[in-house]
Amino acid sequence: MFSISCKRASELVHKKHNEGLTTKERWRLKIHTGMCSACKTFEKQTDQIEKIVKSRIQKQPSANLEDFKVDTLSKINK
């Protein structure tokens, strides 16, 4: 079965960043996001958040956590 639920798609989006996806999981997510605009948007937003967080951690690994949160949220909301 190729179709997955939105719940499973969101799990795969998070797994993509934390553990990586198998080829089968990548294809299932791609098929689902090709048909579901909400999950496609969720994946794009999650990808963007991950990118911002990783770049911030690389630039200032020992930054104050509260300052980090405020700055990251301001960049996400742009």
N, CA, C and O atoms as a CHARMM CRD file, in Angstrom:
* protein
*
  312
    1    1 MET  N      0.84600  -1.19000   0.00000 PROA 1      0.00000
    2    1 MET  CA     0.00000   0.00000   0.00000 PROA 1      0.00000
    3    1 MET  C      0.88300   1.24200   0.00000 PROA 1      0.00000
    4    1 MET  O      1.80100   1.36200   0.81100 PROA 1      0.00000
    5    2 PHE  N      0.59600   2.16800  -0.92000 PROA 2      0.00000
    6    2 PHE  CA     1.43800   3.34000  -1.07200 PROA 2      0.00000
    7    2 PHE  C      0.97200   4.53500  -0.25400 PROA 2      0.00000
    8    2 PHE  O      1.78900   5.35300   0.17000 PROA 2      0.00000
    9    3 SER  N     -0.32300   4.64200  -0.03000 PROA 3      0.00000
   10    3 SER  CA    -0.80000   5.82900   0.68100 PROA 3      0.00000
   11    3 SER  C     -0.56800   5.68500   2.18300 PROA 3      0.00000
   12    3 SER  O     -0.67600   4.60100   2.75700 PROA 3      0.00000
   13    4 ILE  N     -0.24600   6.81700   2.79000 PROA 4      0.00000
   14    4 ILE  CA    -0.04800   6.87200   4.23600 PROA 4      0.00000
   15    4 ILE  C     -0.92400   7.99200   4.78000 PROA 4      0.00000
   16    4 ILE  O     -1.36400   8.86600   4.03200 PROA 4      0.00000
   17    5 SER  N     -1.17000   7.96200   6.06900 PROA 5      0.00000
   18    5 SER  CA    -1.98200   9.00100   6.69700 PROA 5      0.00000
   19    5 SER  C     -1.14800  10.26400   6.91700 PROA 5      0.00000
   20    5 SER  O      0.08100  10.23100   6.84600 PROA 5      0.00000
   21    6 CYS  N     -1.82200  11.35400   7.17800 PROA 6      0.00000
   22    6 CYS  CA    -1.12000  12.60300   7.49700 PROA 6      0.00000
   23    6 CYS  C     -0.30500  12.44000   8.77200 PROA 6      0.00000
   24    6 CYS  O      0.79100  12.98800   8.88300 PROA 6      0.00000
   25    7 LYS  N     -0.82900  11.69900   9.72700 PROA 7      0.00000
   26    7 LYS  CA    -0.08800  11.45100  10.96500 PROA 7      0.00000
   27    7 LYS  C      1.22600  10.74100  10.65500 PROA 7      0.00000
   28    7 LYS  O      2.27800  11.11800  11.17000 PROA 7      0.00000
   29    8 ARG  N      1.16100   9.71300   9.81300 PROA 8      0.00000
   30    8 ARG  CA     2.37800   8.97000   9.45700 PROA 8      0.00000
   31    8 ARG  C      3.32700   9.87000   8.66700 PROA 8      0.00000
   32    8 ARG  O      4.54300   9.79700   8.84600 PROA 8      0.00000
   33    9 ALA  N      2.78700  10.70600   7.80700 PROA 9      0.00000
   34    9 ALA  CA     3.62500  11.63300   7.03700 PROA 9      0.00000
   35    9 ALA  C      4.37700  12.57800   7.97300 PROA 9      0.00000
   36    9 ALA  O      5.56400  12.83100   7.77000 PROA 9      0.00000
   37   10 SER  N      3.70400  13.09500   8.98600 PROA 10     0.00000
   38   10 SER  CA     4.37800  14.00900   9.92300 PROA 10     0.00000
   39   10 SER  C      5.45600  13.26900  10.71600 PROA 10     0.00000
   40   10 SER  O      6.50700  13.83600  11.01700 PROA 10     0.00000
   41   11 GLU  N      5.19800  12.01300  11.05000 PROA 11     0.00000
   42   11 GLU  CA     6.22200  11.20700  11.73000 PROA 11     0.00000
   43   11 GLU  C      7.44800  11.03200  10.83800 PROA 11     0.00000
   44   11 GLU  O      8.58400  11.11200  11.30600 PROA 11     0.00000
   45   12 LEU  N      7.21000  10.79600   9.55900 PROA 12     0.00000
   46   12 LEU  CA     8.31900  10.61700   8.62100 PROA 12     0.00000
   47   12 LEU  C      9.10200  11.91100   8.41500 PROA 12     0.00000
   48   12 LEU  O     10.32000  11.87700   8.24100 PROA 12     0.00000
   49   13 VAL  N      8.41600  13.04500   8.43400 PROA 13     0.00000
   50   13 VAL  CA     9.10900  14.33200   8.30800 PROA 13     0.00000
   51   13 VAL  C     10.08900  14.49700   9.46400 PROA 13     0.00000
   52   13 VAL  O     11.23100  14.90500   9.25500 PROA 13     0.00000
   53   14 HSD  N      9.65500  14.18600  10.66600 PROA 14     0.00000
   54   14 HSD  CA    10.54500  14.30000  11.82700 PROA 14     0.00000
   55   14 HSD  C     11.64600  13.25300  11.77600 PROA 14     0.00000
   56   14 HSD  O     12.79700  13.54200  12.10300 PROA 14     0.00000
   57   15 LYS  N     11.30300  12.05500  11.37200 PROA 15     0.00000
   58   15 LYS  CA    12.30700  10.99100  11.27500 PROA 15     0.00000
   59   15 LYS  C     13.38000  11.35500  10.25600 PROA 15     0.00000
   60   15 LYS  O     14.55400  11.03300  10.43600 PROA 15     0.00000
   61   16 LYS  N     12.97000  12.02200   9.19500 PROA 16     0.00000
   62   16 LYS  CA    13.90700  12.43500   8.14100 PROA 16     0.00000
   63   16 LYS  C     15.05300  13.24000   8.74000 PROA 16     0.00000
   64   16 LYS  O     16.20500  13.06600   8.34100 PROA 16     0.00000
   65   17 HSD  N     14.75500  14.10800   9.68300 PROA 17     0.00000
   66   17 HSD  CA    15.78100  14.96800  10.27300 PROA 17     0.00000
   67   17 HSD  C     16.52400  14.30200  11.42300 PROA 17     0.00000
   68   17 HSD  O     17.68200  14.63200  11.68000 PROA 17     0.00000
   69   18 ASN  N     15.88600  13.38500  12.10700 PROA 18     0.00000
   70   18 ASN  CA    16.51800  12.78200  13.28100 PROA 18     0.00000
   71   18 ASN  C     17.29400  11.50700  12.98300 PROA 18     0.00000
   72   18 ASN  O     18.39300  11.31200  13.50400 PROA 18     0.00000
   73   19 GLU  N     16.73800  10.64900  12.16000 PROA 19     0.00000
   74   19 GLU  CA    17.35400   9.34500  11.92100 PROA 19     0.00000
   75   19 GLU  C     17.64500   9.08600  10.45000 PROA 19     0.00000
   76   19 GLU  O     18.52100   8.28900  10.11400 PROA 19     0.00000
   77   20 GLY  N     16.91700   9.75400   9.58700 PROA 20     0.00000
   78   20 GLY  CA    16.99500   9.46900   8.16200 PROA 20     0.00000
   79   20 GLY  C     15.89700   8.49200   7.77400 PROA 20     0.00000
   80   20 GLY  O     15.37900   7.75900   8.61700 PROA 20     0.00000
   81   21 LEU  N     15.54900   8.48500   6.50700 PROA 21     0.00000
   82   21 LEU  CA    14.47400   7.63800   6.00900 PROA 21     0.00000
   83   21 LEU  C     15.02600   6.53100   5.11800 PROA 21     0.00000
   84   21 LEU  O     16.06600   6.68200   4.47500 PROA 21     0.00000
   85   22 THR  N     14.31200   5.43100   5.09700 PROA 22     0.00000
   86   22 THR  CA    14.62400   4.38000   4.15000 PROA 22     0.00000
   87   22 THR  C     14.12200   4.83700   2.78100 PROA 22     0.00000
   88   22 THR  O     13.36400   5.80300   2.68400 PROA 22     0.00000
   89   23 THR  N     14.54000   4.15200   1.74200 PROA 23     0.00000
   90   23 THR  CA    14.07600   4.48900   0.39800 PROA 23     0.00000
   91   23 THR  C     12.55500   4.37900   0.31200 PROA 23     0.00000
   92   23 THR  O     11.90000   5.23600  -0.28100 PROA 23     0.00000
   93   24 LYS  N     12.00400   3.33900   0.89600 PROA 24     0.00000
   94   24 LYS  CA    10.55000   3.13500   0.89100 PROA 24     0.00000
   95   24 LYS  C      9.83200   4.28700   1.60400 PROA 24     0.00000
   96   24 LYS  O      8.81800   4.79100   1.12200 PROA 24     0.00000
   97   25 GLU  N     10.36500   4.69100   2.74800 PROA 25     0.00000
   98   25 GLU  CA     9.75300   5.79100   3.50000 PROA 25     0.00000
   99   25 GLU  C      9.84400   7.10700   2.71800 PROA 25     0.00000
  100   25 GLU  O      8.89000   7.88500   2.69900 PROA 25     0.00000
  101   26 ARG  N     10.98800   7.35400   2.07500 PROA 26     0.00000
  102   26 ARG  CA    11.15000   8.57000   1.27000 PROA 26     0.00000
  103   26 ARG  C     10.11100   8.63500   0.16100 PROA 26     0.00000
  104   26 ARG  O      9.50800   9.68300  -0.06800 PROA 26     0.00000
  105   27 TRP  N      9.90100   7.52300  -0.52300 PROA 27     0.00000
  106   27 TRP  CA     8.92100   7.48400  -1.60400 PROA 27     0.00000
  107   27 TRP  C      7.49800   7.66900  -1.09100 PROA 27     0.00000
  108   27 TRP  O      6.70100   8.38100  -1.70200 PROA 27     0.00000
  109   28 ARG  N      7.18200   7.03000   0.02700 PROA 28     0.00000
  110   28 ARG  CA     5.83000   7.18100   0.58400 PROA 28     0.00000
  111   28 ARG  C      5.56200   8.62800   0.97500 PROA 28     0.00000
  112   28 ARG  O      4.47900   9.16000   0.73200 PROA 28     0.00000
  113   29 LEU  N      6.56700   9.25900   1.58800 PROA 29     0.00000
  114   29 LEU  CA     6.40900  10.66100   1.97900 PROA 29     0.00000
  115   29 LEU  C      6.27400  11.53600   0.72800 PROA 29     0.00000
  116   29 LEU  O      5.43400  12.43500   0.68600 PROA 29     0.00000
  117   30 LYS  N      7.08300  11.27700  -0.26800 PROA 30     0.00000
  118   30 LYS  CA     7.02700  12.06200  -1.50600 PROA 30     0.00000
  119   30 LYS  C      5.66300  11.92700  -2.18800 PROA 30     0.00000
  120   30 LYS  O      5.09600  12.91600  -2.65300 PROA 30     0.00000
  121   31 ILE  N      5.15200  10.72200  -2.24500 PROA 31     0.00000
  122   31 ILE  CA     3.82800  10.50100  -2.84800 PROA 31     0.00000
  123   31 ILE  C      2.75000  11.23400  -2.04400 PROA 31     0.00000
  124   31 ILE  O      1.88200  11.89400  -2.61600 PROA 31     0.00000
  125   32 HSD  N      2.81300  11.11400  -0.71300 PROA 32     0.00000
  126   32 HSD  CA     1.80300  11.75000   0.13500 PROA 32     0.00000
  127   32 HSD  C      1.86100  13.26900  -0.00200 PROA 32     0.00000
  128   32 HSD  O      0.82600  13.91300  -0.17600 PROA 32     0.00000
  129   33 THR  N      3.06100  13.84800   0.07600 PROA 33     0.00000
  130   33 THR  CA     3.15700  15.31100   0.00000 PROA 33     0.00000
  131   33 THR  C      2.83900  15.82300  -1.40500 PROA 33     0.00000
  132   33 THR  O      2.52400  16.99900  -1.58200 PROA 33     0.00000
  133   34 GLY  N      2.92100  14.95000  -2.39000 PROA 34     0.00000
  134   34 GLY  CA     2.50800  15.32800  -3.73400 PROA 34     0.00000
  135   34 GLY  C      1.00300  15.48500  -3.85400 PROA 34     0.00000
  136   34 GLY  O      0.51000  16.19000  -4.73400 PROA 34     0.00000
  137   35 MET  N      0.27400  14.82100  -2.95900 PROA 35     0.00000
  138   35 MET  CA    -1.19300  14.88200  -2.98700 PROA 35     0.00000
  139   35 MET  C     -1.78200  15.73700  -1.86900 PROA 35     0.00000
  140   35 MET  O     -2.92300  16.18800  -1.97100 PROA 35     0.00000
  141   36 CYS  N     -1.01800  15.96300  -0.80900 PROA 36     0.00000
  142   36 CYS  CA    -1.54800  16.64600   0.38500 PROA 36     0.00000
  143   36 CYS  C     -0.79700  17.95800   0.60600 PROA 36     0.00000
  144   36 CYS  O      0.36000  17.95900   1.02700 PROA 36     0.00000
  145   37 SER  N     -1.45800  19.06100   0.32000 PROA 37     0.00000
  146   37 SER  CA    -0.79600  20.36400   0.44300 PROA 37     0.00000
  147   37 SER  C     -0.48000  20.72100   1.89600 PROA 37     0.00000
  148   37 SER  O      0.50400  21.41200   2.16200 PROA 37     0.00000
  149   38 ALA  N     -1.29900  20.26100   2.83000 PROA 38     0.00000
  150   38 ALA  CA    -1.03500  20.55900   4.24700 PROA 38     0.00000
  151   38 ALA  C      0.26600  19.89700   4.69900 PROA 38     0.00000
  152   38 ALA  O      1.08200  20.52200   5.37600 PROA 38     0.00000
  153   39 CYS  N      0.45500  18.64500   4.32600 PROA 39     0.00000
  154   39 CYS  CA     1.67600  17.93400   4.72000 PROA 39     0.00000
  155   39 CYS  C      2.88900  18.46400   3.96800 PROA 39     0.00000
  156   39 CYS  O      3.99700  18.48200   4.50600 PROA 39     0.00000
  157   40 LYS  N      2.68700  18.89300   2.73600 PROA 40     0.00000
  158   40 LYS  CA     3.78400  19.48500   1.97200 PROA 40     0.00000
  159   40 LYS  C      4.24500  20.77400   2.65000 PROA 40     0.00000
  160   40 LYS  O      5.44400  21.02000   2.77400 PROA 40     0.00000
  161   41 THR  N      3.29900  21.58600   3.08300 PROA 41     0.00000
  162   41 THR  CA     3.61800  22.82100   3.79800 PROA 41     0.00000
  163   41 THR  C      4.31600  22.50300   5.11500 PROA 41     0.00000
  164   41 THR  O      5.30600  23.14400   5.46800 PROA 41     0.00000
  165   42 PHE  N      3.79800  21.50800   5.84600 PROA 42     0.00000
  166   42 PHE  CA     4.40900  21.10500   7.11100 PROA 42     0.00000
  167   42 PHE  C      5.85600  20.66800   6.89400 PROA 42     0.00000
  168   42 PHE  O      6.73900  21.03200   7.67000 PROA 42     0.00000
  169   43 GLU  N      6.09800  19.89200   5.84800 PROA 43     0.00000
  170   43 GLU  CA     7.45800  19.42300   5.56900 PROA 43     0.00000
  171   43 GLU  C      8.37800  20.60500   5.24700 PROA 43     0.00000
  172   43 GLU  O      9.50500  20.66200   5.74000 PROA 43     0.00000
  173   44 LYS  N      7.91400  21.53100   4.43400 PROA 44     0.00000
  174   44 LYS  CA     8.73000  22.70400   4.08600 PROA 44     0.00000
  175   44 LYS  C      9.04900  23.54100   5.31900 PROA 44     0.00000
  176   44 LYS  O     10.17800  24.00000   5.48800 PROA 44     0.00000
  177   45 GLN  N      8.04700  23.73900   6.18200 PROA 45     0.00000
  178   45 GLN  CA     8.26400  24.52600   7.39500 PROA 45     0.00000
  179   45 GLN  C      9.24000  23.81800   8.33600 PROA 45     0.00000
  180   45 GLN  O     10.11000  24.45500   8.93000 PROA 45     0.00000
  181   46 THR  N      9.09100  22.51200   8.46800 PROA 46     0.00000
  182   46 THR  CA     9.99200  21.74500   9.33300 PROA 46     0.00000
  183   46 THR  C     11.41300  21.77500   8.77800 PROA 46     0.00000
  184   46 THR  O     12.37000  21.92500   9.53800 PROA 46     0.00000
  185   47 ASP  N     11.55900  21.63500   7.47000 PROA 47     0.00000
  186   47 ASP  CA    12.87700  21.71600   6.84300 PROA 47     0.00000
  187   47 ASP  C     13.52100  23.07300   7.12500 PROA 47     0.00000
  188   47 ASP  O     14.71200  23.15500   7.42700 PROA 47     0.00000
  189   48 GLN  N     12.72400  24.13000   7.02300 PROA 48     0.00000
  190   48 GLN  CA    13.23100  25.47800   7.26400 PROA 48     0.00000
  191   48 GLN  C     13.65700  25.65600   8.72200 PROA 48     0.00000
  192   48 GLN  O     14.70900  26.23300   8.99800 PROA 48     0.00000
  193   49 ILE  N     12.85200  25.16800   9.63900 PROA 49     0.00000
  194   49 ILE  CA    13.19000  25.26700  11.05900 PROA 49     0.00000
  195   49 ILE  C     14.48300  24.50800  11.34700 PROA 49     0.00000
  196   49 ILE  O     15.36400  25.02200  12.03600 PROA 49     0.00000
  197   50 GLU  N     14.60100  23.29400  10.82400 PROA 50     0.00000
  198   50 GLU  CA    15.81500  22.49700  11.02800 PROA 50     0.00000
  199   50 GLU  C     17.04300  23.22200  10.49700 PROA 50     0.00000
  200   50 GLU  O     18.09100  23.23300  11.14300 PROA 50     0.00000
  201   51 LYS  N     16.91600  23.82600   9.32500 PROA 51     0.00000
  202   51 LYS  CA    18.03200  24.54500   8.71800 PROA 51     0.00000
  203   51 LYS  C     18.46200  25.72500   9.60000 PROA 51     0.00000
  204   51 LYS  O     19.65500  25.93300   9.82200 PROA 51     0.00000
  205   52 ILE  N     17.50000  26.48600  10.09600 PROA 52     0.00000
  206   52 ILE  CA    17.79500  27.63900  10.94800 PROA 52     0.00000
  207   52 ILE  C     18.45400  27.19100  12.24400 PROA 52     0.00000
  208   52 ILE  O     19.45900  27.76400  12.66300 PROA 52     0.00000
  209   53 VAL  N     17.89900  26.18500  12.87000 PROA 53     0.00000
  210   53 VAL  CA    18.44000  25.71200  14.14700 PROA 53     0.00000
  211   53 VAL  C     19.86600  25.20000  13.96300 PROA 53     0.00000
  212   53 VAL  O     20.74500  25.52700  14.76000 PROA 53     0.00000
  213   54 LYS  N     20.10400  24.40900  12.93200 PROA 54     0.00000
  214   54 LYS  CA    21.45600  23.88500  12.69700 PROA 54     0.00000
  215   54 LYS  C     22.45300  25.00500  12.44100 PROA 54     0.00000
  216   54 LYS  O     23.57600  24.95700  12.94300 PROA 54     0.00000
  217   55 SER  N     22.06100  26.01100  11.66900 PROA 55     0.00000
  218   55 SER  CA    22.98900  27.10900  11.39400 PROA 55     0.00000
  219   55 SER  C     23.26500  27.91700  12.65700 PROA 55     0.00000
  220   55 SER  O     24.38700  28.37300  12.87400 PROA 55     0.00000
  221   56 ARG  N     22.25300  28.08900  13.47900 PROA 56     0.00000
  222   56 ARG  CA    22.42600  28.84200  14.73300 PROA 56     0.00000
  223   56 ARG  C     23.33200  28.08700  15.70200 PROA 56     0.00000
  224   56 ARG  O     24.16500  28.69100  16.37600 PROA 56     0.00000
  225   57 ILE  N     23.17100  26.78500  15.77000 PROA 57     0.00000
  226   57 ILE  CA    23.99900  25.98600  16.67500 PROA 57     0.00000
  227   57 ILE  C     25.45300  26.02600  16.22100 PROA 57     0.00000
  228   57 ILE  O     26.35600  26.09900  17.05400 PROA 57     0.00000
  229   58 GLN  N     25.68900  25.98100  14.93200 PROA 58     0.00000
  230   58 GLN  CA    27.05600  26.03000  14.40900 PROA 58     0.00000
  231   58 GLN  C     27.70300  27.38200  14.67500 PROA 58     0.00000
  232   58 GLN  O     28.90000  27.45200  14.95500 PROA 58     0.00000
  233   59 LYS  N     26.92500  28.45200  14.59100 PROA 59     0.00000
  234   59 LYS  CA    27.46900  29.79300  14.79500 PROA 59     0.00000
  235   59 LYS  C     27.72700  30.09300  16.26700 PROA 59     0.00000
  236   59 LYS  O     28.75700  30.67300  16.61400 PROA 59     0.00000
  237   60 GLN  N     26.79600  29.69900  17.13500 PROA 60     0.00000
  238   60 GLN  CA    26.90500  30.03100  18.55100 PROA 60     0.00000
  239   60 GLN  C     26.50600  28.82700  19.40100 PROA 60     0.00000
  240   60 GLN  O     25.41200  28.81100  19.96500 PROA 60     0.00000
  241   61 PRO  N     27.36800  27.82400  19.50200 PROA 61     0.00000
  242   61 PRO  CA    26.98900  26.61800  20.22900 PROA 61     0.00000
  243   61 PRO  C     26.76600  26.83200  21.72600 PROA 61     0.00000
  244   61 PRO  O     26.05300  26.05100  22.35600 PROA 61     0.00000
  245   62 SER  N     27.35900  27.86500  22.30000 PROA 62     0.00000
  246   62 SER  CA    27.20000  28.06800  23.74300 PROA 62     0.00000
  247   62 SER  C     26.35000  29.29300  24.07300 PROA 62     0.00000
  248   62 SER  O     26.44900  29.83700  25.17300 PROA 62     0.00000
  249   63 ALA  N     25.53200  29.72200  23.14500 PROA 63     0.00000
  250   63 ALA  CA    24.69400  30.90400  23.35500 PROA 63     0.00000
  251   63 ALA  C     23.66500  30.65700  24.45800 PROA 63     0.00000
  252   63 ALA  O     23.28900  29.51800  24.73600 PROA 63     0.00000
  253   64 ASN  N     23.22800  31.73200  25.06900 PROA 64     0.00000
  254   64 ASN  CA    22.18400  31.65900  26.07400 PROA 64     0.00000
  255   64 ASN  C     20.93900  31.04600  25.44300 PROA 64     0.00000
  256   64 ASN  O     20.51300  31.48000  24.37300 PROA 64     0.00000
  257   65 LEU  N     20.35800  30.05400  26.08600 PROA 65     0.00000
  258   65 LEU  CA    19.23500  29.31700  25.51600 PROA 65     0.00000
  259   65 LEU  C     18.03000  30.21400  25.23900 PROA 65     0.00000
  260   65 LEU  O     17.38700  30.07500  24.19800 PROA 65     0.00000
  261   66 GLU  N     17.72100  31.11700  26.14200 PROA 66     0.00000
  262   66 GLU  CA    16.55800  31.99200  25.94300 PROA 66     0.00000
  263   66 GLU  C     16.78800  32.93900  24.76300 PROA 66     0.00000
  264   66 GLU  O     15.87900  33.16200  23.96300 PROA 66     0.00000
  265   67 ASP  N     17.99000  33.49200  24.65100 PROA 67     0.00000
  266   67 ASP  CA    18.31300  34.34400  23.50500 PROA 67     0.00000
  267   67 ASP  C     18.22800  33.54800  22.20800 PROA 67     0.00000
  268   67 ASP  O     17.75000  34.05100  21.19100 PROA 67     0.00000
  269   68 PHE  N     18.69300  32.30600  22.25200 PROA 68     0.00000
  270   68 PHE  CA    18.64600  31.42200  21.09400 PROA 68     0.00000
  271   68 PHE  C     17.20500  31.19800  20.65100 PROA 68     0.00000
  272   68 PHE  O     16.90200  31.26800  19.46000 PROA 68     0.00000
  273   69 LYS  N     16.30900  30.92500  21.61400 PROA 69     0.00000
  274   69 LYS  CA    14.89800  30.69500  21.29300 PROA 69     0.00000
  275   69 LYS  C     14.27000  31.92900  20.65900 PROA 69     0.00000
  276   69 LYS  O     13.59100  31.82800  19.63600 PROA 69     0.00000
  277   70 VAL  N     14.49300  33.08700  21.26000 PROA 70     0.00000
  278   70 VAL  CA    13.89400  34.32900  20.76000 PROA 70     0.00000
  279   70 VAL  C     14.40400  34.63600  19.35900 PROA 70     0.00000
  280   70 VAL  O     13.61800  34.96700  18.47000 PROA 70     0.00000
  281   71 ASP  N     15.69900  34.52900  19.15900 PROA 71     0.00000
  282   71 ASP  CA    16.28000  34.82300  17.85300 PROA 71     0.00000
  283   71 ASP  C     15.79500  33.83900  16.79000 PROA 71     0.00000
  284   71 ASP  O     15.47600  34.24100  15.67200 PROA 71     0.00000
  285   72 THR  N     15.74100  32.56100  17.13500 PROA 72     0.00000
  286   72 THR  CA    15.29000  31.54200  16.18600 PROA 72     0.00000
  287   72 THR  C     13.83300  31.76700  15.81100 PROA 72     0.00000
  288   72 THR  O     13.48200  31.69200  14.63400 PROA 72     0.00000
  289   73 LEU  N     12.97500  32.04300  16.79700 PROA 73     0.00000
  290   73 LEU  CA    11.56800  32.29500  16.50800 PROA 73     0.00000
  291   73 LEU  C     11.38800  33.52800  15.64100 PROA 73     0.00000
  292   73 LEU  O     10.51100  33.55000  14.77700 PROA 73     0.00000
  293   74 SER  N     12.18900  34.53900  15.85100 PROA 74     0.00000
  294   74 SER  CA    12.07300  35.74500  15.02400 PROA 74     0.00000
  295   74 SER  C     12.44300  35.43800  13.57700 PROA 74     0.00000
  296   74 SER  O     11.83300  35.98500  12.65800 PROA 74     0.00000
  297   75 LYS  N     13.43100  34.57200  13.36000 PROA 75     0.00000
  298   75 LYS  CA    13.82500  34.20300  12.00200 PROA 75     0.00000
  299   75 LYS  C     12.75500  33.31900  11.34100 PROA 75     0.00000
  300   75 LYS  O     12.52500  33.42700  10.13700 PROA 75     0.00000
  301   76 ILE  N     12.11500  32.46400  12.10900 PROA 76     0.00000
  302   76 ILE  CA    11.06700  31.59300  11.57300 PROA 76     0.00000
  303   76 ILE  C      9.86800  32.41800  11.14400 PROA 76     0.00000
  304   76 ILE  O      9.24900  32.11900  10.12400 PROA 76     0.00000
  305   77 ASN  N      9.53400  33.43700  11.89400 PROA 77     0.00000
  306   77 ASN  CA     8.33600  34.24200  11.62300 PROA 77     0.00000
  307   77 ASN  C      8.51000  35.25300  10.50700 PROA 77     0.00000
  308   77 ASN  O      7.56700  35.97000  10.17100 PROA 77     0.00000
  309   78 LYS  N      9.70100  35.32300   9.92700 PROA 78     0.00000
  310   78 LYS  CA     9.92900  36.28400   8.82500 PROA 78     0.00000
  311   78 LYS  C      9.24700  35.83000   7.57800 PROA 78     0.00000
  312   78 LYS  O      9.32500  36.50500   6.55200 PROA 78     0.00000
